[in-house]
Amino acid sequence: MFGIVRPCRHRLGENLKSQWVAHLCGLCLALRKDHGQFARVVTNYDGLLISVLTEAQAERAAGLRRTAGPCPLRGMRTAAVAQGEGARLAAAVSLVLASAKVRDHLADGDGLLARKPVALAARRVASNWDAAGARTGSAVGFDTAVLVDAVDRQTGIEALAGPGTPVLTVTEPTETATAAAFAHTAVLAGRPGNAEPLAEAGRLFGRLAHLLDAVEDREADAASGAWNPLTATGTSLAEARRLADDALHGIRLALREVAWGSGVSPEKHSADSGLAHRLLVHELRTSVDRAFGAASCAHGSPPPPRRERRGLLAGCAVWAGMACTCQLCCGEYEDPWSRERKEGLCDCDDCCDCCDNCNGCNGCGDCCDGCDCCDCGCDC
């Protein structure tokens, strides 16, 4: 489950955690329903943001949740999961972007993908995902061609980039793709006035996703000789951090212009927008700190030395094995791709009550100043 927004469950609190899992499971099940079991491997943490944003803008109504049957990833328990057009849009975007990731690994000749038979099979999978994403996108009124075009342009831009090329030139296709996806959530929610600020938030989120991926992979790319946007353009870590901080600030300002569900004014955060705000303001800031080595979850031990990432297909195989044996459910596990230590879906130990009440930071004043309500790092 790749993605840059990987929230610590202790910081989310019980209420937001249950909402987050509902959207994660909703995305996974939407992929299975429309595209079969194998498509579930493209479930990712960032893709569920599309579902979260769609629901946060919608007027409260029946049908936003359904009860899903037992699943190994939930310890064979049933759960209320998100459904509807937001989850289907998230599935379409996830399929196309996963296809792009496969093509990127193919271009770099990573691991098993350097072998022709494996590469041929991977290209076929990527093409199928593109087609599947286009079908689902069309069903919810979203043209995935903008995503495919961004992927195609990315290759040409990277080929021409060199020392002195602004790194934002390289991140532009990703920004364009995520801007389109974020803006379409306003259309699905019946809030066309939100399209512009959400497009801006999406554009900056895409910038962050590209930058943080480059920062996290910089050393590994240097060791393997793979192309990295920071190295290729001569962009320093200090400049990358400045751009990341600017993007964080811009996302926060853009979200203030969004009218959320139930008639809530843009300046306030209700239960409708609490999860969106938590993920795109607080957890995204934590992701930036983590990428630049400035912070880690207070509940975990110091991070272990960086280990070599698994390739896409090898990671998928490990994920399938872990899912079938319920290793992803409880306690800690090793991420199939990054090999980072993570907490299972059933780890429910909350550190204090205040985290559960943060939701939209009502009463915290400027929510980004931090409330320091306990030592668990709620940072609401």
C-alpha positions in Angstrom: 0.0 0.0 0.0 2.3 2.7 -1.3 1.6 6.4 -0.6 3.1 9.4 1.2 0.2 9.9 3.7 0.7 7.0 6.1 -1.0 8.1 9.4 -0.1 6.8 12.8 -3.2 5.3 14.2 -2.4 6.6 17.7 -2.6 10.1 16.4 -5.8 9.6 14.5 -7.9 8.5 17.5 -10.7 6.0 17.4 -13.2 8.1 15.5 -10.9 9.3 12.6 -9.2 5.9 12.5 -12.5 4.1 11.9 -13.3 6.6 9.1 -9.9 6.2 7.6 -10.2 2.4 7.5 -13.7 2.7 6.0 -12.2 4.6 3.0 -9.2 2.3 2.7 -11.5 -0.8 2.7 -13.9 1.0 0.4 -11.2 1.6 -2.2 -10.0 -2.0 -1.9 -13.5 -3.4 -2.4 -14.3 -1.0 -5.2 -11.3 -2.4 -7.0 -12.3 -5.9 -6.4 -15.9 -5.4 -7.5 -15.1 -3.7 -10.8 -11.8 -5.3 -11.7 -11.3 -8.5 -9.8 -9.2 -9.7 -7.0 -5.8 -9.0 -8.5 -6.7 -5.3 -8.9 -6.7 -5.0 -5.1 -2.9 -4.9 -5.1 -3.1 -1.2 -6.3 -4.9 -0.1 -3.1 -2.8 2.7 -1.7 -2.9 5.3 1.1 -2.9 8.3 -1.2 -5.7 7.0 -3.4 -8.2 6.9 -0.5 -7.8 10.7 -0.2 -10.1 11.0 -3.3 -12.8 9.1 -1.5 -12.3 11.1 1.7 -12.6 14.4 -0.2 -15.7 13.4 -2.1 -17.5 12.3 1.1 -16.3 15.4 3.1 -18.0 17.7 0.6 -21.2 15.8 0.2 -24.4 16.5 2.1 -25.1 13.9 4.8 -27.3 11.3 3.3 -27.9 7.5 3.5 -25.8 5.3 1.3 -22.3 6.6 2.1 -21.5 3.4 4.0 -22.3 -0.3 3.6 -21.4 -3.3 5.8 -18.7 -5.4 4.3 -18.2 -9.1 5.0 -15.3 -10.6 7.0 -11.8 -9.9 5.6 -8.4 -11.3 6.7 -7.0 -7.7 6.7 -9.6 -6.9 9.4 -9.0 -10.0 11.5 -12.1 -11.7 9.8 -14.4 -9.0 11.1 -17.2 -7.1 9.3 -16.9 -3.4 9.0 -18.7 -0.3 7.6 -16.9 0.8 4.5 -17.2 3.7 2.1 -19.0 3.2 -1.1 -20.2 5.2 -4.1 -18.7 7.4 -6.8 -15.9 8.7 -4.5 -14.5 5.2 -4.0 -14.9 4.4 -7.7 -13.0 7.5 -8.7 -10.3 6.6 -6.2 -10.1 3.2 -7.8 -9.8 4.6 -11.3 -7.0 7.0 -10.3 -5.2 4.2 -8.3 -5.2 1.9 -11.3 -3.8 4.4 -13.7 -1.1 5.7 -11.3 -0.2 2.1 -10.4 0.2 1.5 -14.1 2.5 4.5 -14.3 4.6 3.1 -11.4 5.0 -0.2 -13.2 6.1 1.6 -16.4 8.6 3.6 -14.4 10.1 0.4 -12.9 10.2 -1.0 -16.4 12.0 2.0 -17.7 14.6 1.7 -14.9 14.9 -2.1 -15.4 14.4 -2.7 -11.7 14.9 -6.2 -10.3 13.0 -8.9 -12.1 11.6 -6.4 -14.5 15.0 -6.4 -16.2 14.2 -9.8 -17.6 12.3 -9.8 -20.9 9.5 -12.3 -20.0 8.7 -10.6 -16.8 8.8 -7.2 -18.4 6.4 -8.3 -21.1 4.0 -9.6 -18.5 4.3 -6.4 -16.5 3.6 -4.3 -19.6 0.5 -6.3 -20.2 -0.7 -5.8 -16.6 0.0 -2.0 -16.9 -2.0 -1.8 -20.1 -4.9 -3.7 -18.5 -4.9 -1.3 -15.6 -4.9 1.7 -17.9 -8.0 0.3 -19.7 -9.7 -0.6 -16.4 -9.1 2.8 -14.9 -10.4 4.5 -18.0 -13.7 2.4 -17.8 -14.3 3.2 -14.2 -13.3 6.8 -14.7 -15.8 7.2 -17.5 -18.5 5.7 -15.3 -18.1 8.6 -12.9 -17.5 11.2 -15.5 -13.8 11.5 -15.2 -11.5 11.3 -18.2 -8.3 9.4 -17.2 -6.6 10.7 -20.4 -5.3 13.6 -18.4 -3.5 11.1 -16.1 -2.2 9.0 -19.0 -1.0 12.2 -20.8 0.8 13.2 -17.7 2.6 9.9 -17.5 3.6 10.1 -21.2 4.9 13.6 -20.8 6.9 12.7 -17.7 9.2 10.5 -19.7 10.1 13.2 -22.2 10.6 15.8 -19.5 12.9 13.6 -17.6 14.9 12.8 -20.7 15.5 16.6 -21.3 16.1 17.5 -17.7 19.7 18.2 -16.5 21.7 20.4 -14.1 20.0 23.8 -13.8 16.5 22.5 -14.9 14.0 23.7 -12.3 12.8 20.6 -10.4 9.3 22.0 -10.6 9.5 21.4 -14.4 9.9 17.7 -13.6 7.1 17.6 -11.1 4.6 19.4 -13.4 3.0 16.3 -14.9 2.3 14.8 -11.5 0.9 18.1 -10.3 -1.5 18.3 -13.3 -2.7 14.7 -12.8 -3.5 15.1 -9.1 -5.1 18.5 -9.6 -7.6 17.0 -12.1 -8.4 14.1 -9.7 -8.9 16.4 -6.7 -11.0 18.8 -8.6 -13.3 16.1 -9.9 -14.3 15.2 -6.3 -16.1 18.6 -6.3 -18.1 17.5 -9.3 -19.1 14.2 -7.8 -20.1 15.9 -4.5 -22.2 18.5 -6.3 -20.0 21.3 -5.2 -18.6 22.9 -8.4 -17.4 26.0 -6.5 -14.9 23.8 -4.8 -13.2 22.7 -8.0 -10.7 25.5 -8.1 -9.3 25.4 -4.6 -9.2 21.6 -4.7 -7.4 21.7 -8.0 -4.8 23.9 -6.3 -4.6 21.6 -3.3 -4.2 18.6 -5.7 -1.5 20.3 -7.7 0.5 21.0 -4.6 -0.1 17.5 -3.3 1.3 16.1 -6.5 4.3 18.3 -6.1 4.9 16.9 -2.6 4.4 13.3 -3.7 7.0 13.7 -6.4 9.5 15.5 -4.2 9.1 13.2 -1.2 9.5 10.1 -3.4 12.7 11.7 -4.8 14.0 12.5 -1.3 13.3 9.0 0.0 14.8 7.2 -3.0 17.8 9.5 -3.5 20.4 7.3 -1.9 19.1 4.1 -3.3 18.9 5.6 -6.8 22.5 6.8 -6.5 23.6 3.4 -5.6 21.7 1.7 -8.4 22.3 4.4 -11.0 18.6 5.0 -11.4 17.3 8.5 -12.5 16.4 10.8 -9.6 14.9 14.3 -10.2 16.9 15.9 -7.4 20.2 14.5 -8.5 19.5 15.1 -12.2 18.6 18.7 -11.8 21.2 19.5 -9.1 18.5 20.4 -6.5 19.7 20.4 -3.0 17.9 18.8 0.0 17.5 22.3 1.5 15.8 23.6 -1.7 13.6 20.5 -1.8 12.6 21.1 1.8 11.8 24.7 1.1 9.5 23.7 -1.8 7.9 21.0 0.3 7.1 23.5 3.1 5.7 26.0 0.6 3.4 23.3 -0.8 2.2 22.4 2.7 1.3 26.0 3.3 -0.4 26.3 0.0 -2.5 23.2 0.6 -3.6 24.5 4.0 -4.7 27.8 2.4 -6.5 26.1 -0.4 -8.5 23.9 1.9 -9.7 27.0 3.7 -11.6 28.0 0.6 -13.5 24.7 0.3 -17.1 24.5 1.4 -17.6 21.2 3.2 -20.7 19.1 3.7 -23.7 20.0 5.8 -23.4 23.6 5.0 -20.2 24.1 7.0 -18.4 27.4 6.2 -14.9 27.1 4.6 -13.2 28.5 7.8 -14.5 25.7 10.1 -13.9 22.0 10.2 -16.8 19.7 11.1 -17.0 16.0 11.4 -17.5 16.0 7.6 -14.1 17.5 6.9 -12.2 16.3 10.0 -10.5 13.4 8.3 -9.6 15.3 5.2 -8.1 18.1 7.3 -6.2 15.7 9.5 -4.7 13.8 6.5 -3.9 16.8 4.2 -2.7 19.2 6.9 -1.3 17.3 9.9 -0.4 13.9 8.5 1.0 15.4 5.3 3.3 17.6 7.4 4.4 14.6 9.3 5.2 12.8 6.0 7.4 15.7 5.0 9.2 15.6 8.3 9.7 11.9 8.0 11.1 12.0 4.5 13.6 14.6 5.5 14.5 12.7 8.7 13.1 15.4 11.0 10.5 13.3 12.9 9.1 9.8 13.6 6.2 8.4 15.5 6.7 8.7 19.2 5.2 5.2 19.7 7.9 3.4 17.7 11.5 2.7 18.4 14.2 4.6 16.4 14.0 3.7 12.7 16.2 0.8 11.6 18.8 1.2 8.9 17.3 1.6 5.5 17.0 -1.7 3.7 16.8 -2.2 -0.1 13.3 -1.8 -1.4 11.6 -4.8 -3.1 10.5 -4.5 -6.7 6.8 -4.0 -7.5 6.1 -7.6 -8.4 8.2 -9.1 -5.6 6.4 -6.8 -3.2 3.0 -7.8 -4.5 3.9 -11.4 -4.0 4.9 -10.8 -0.4 1.8 -8.7 0.2 -0.4 -11.6 -1.0 1.3 -14.0 1.3 0.9 -11.6 4.3 -2.7 -11.0 3.5 -3.6 -14.7 3.3 -1.9 -15.3 6.7 -3.4 -12.2 8.4 0.1 -10.8 9.1 -1.3 -7.3 8.1 -4.0 -7.4 10.7 -2.5 -7.2 14.2 0.8 -6.0 15.8 3.6 -4.9 13.6 4.7 -6.0 10.2 7.2 -5.2 7.5 5.9 -3.3 4.5 6.1 -5.6 1.5 7.7 -2.9 -0.7 9.6 -0.4 1.5 10.3 -2.9 4.3 9.4 -0.2 6.9 7.9 -1.4 10.2 4.2 -0.6 10.3 1.2 -1.3 12.6 -1.5 -3.7 11.7 -5.1 -2.7 11.0 -6.3 -4.1 14.3 -3.8 -2.2 16.5 -6.3 0.0 18.4 -4.3 1.3 21.4 -5.1 5.0 21.6 -2.8 7.1 23.7 -5.2 9.7 25.0 -8.7 11.0 24.7 -7.8 14.4 23.2 -6.7 12.8 19.9 -10.2 11.5 19.4 -11.7 14.9 19.8 -9.4 16.8 17.5 -11.3 15.9 14.3 -11.3 19.3 12.7 -9.3 21.2 15.4 -12.4 23.0 16.7 -11.4 25.1 19.6 -7.7 24.7 19.0 -7.4 28.2 17.5 -4.8 28.0 14.7 -4.8 24.2 14.4 -1.3 24.2 12.9 0.3 25.7 16.0 -0.2 22.4 17.8 -2.2 21.8 21.0 0.3 19.6 22.9 -2.6 17.9 24.7 -0.4 14.8 25.6 2.9 13.4 24.8 1.6 11.0 22.2 2.3 13.5 19.3 -1.3 14.3 18.5 -0.1 17.6 17.2 -3.7 18.8 16.5 
